[in-house]
C-alpha cells in the first residue's frame, strides 16, 4: 500500500519551517478526506452489511498492528 511507504516529499522535513510543516499536515488531511469521500457509498454498504450480521449474532473480527491494533482493542473495551 502506498500509504505505508516513506514519501520522498518529507525526506527533509526536519529542515522545513514550522508553517510549512503545518501546511503539509493540513494538505494530507484533505487528501485523506478526498479518498474517503470517493468511496463513501462502499463504506456505507459495508456498515449496513456489518449491522445486519451483528444483529444476527455475527461477529466483527479486527486484524491489525500498531495504531489499527490499538484502536481495535479500544473498540473492544
HELIX and SHEET records of a PDB file:
HELIX    1   1 UNK A    2  UNK A    4  5                                   3    
HELIX    2   2 UNK A    8  UNK A   10  5                                   3    
HELIX    3   3 UNK A   13  UNK A   15  5                                   3    
HELIX    4   4 UNK A   18  UNK A   38  1                                  21    
HELIX    5   5 UNK A   40  UNK A   55  1                                  16    
HELIX    6   6 UNK A   66  UNK A   76  1                                  11    
END                                                                             
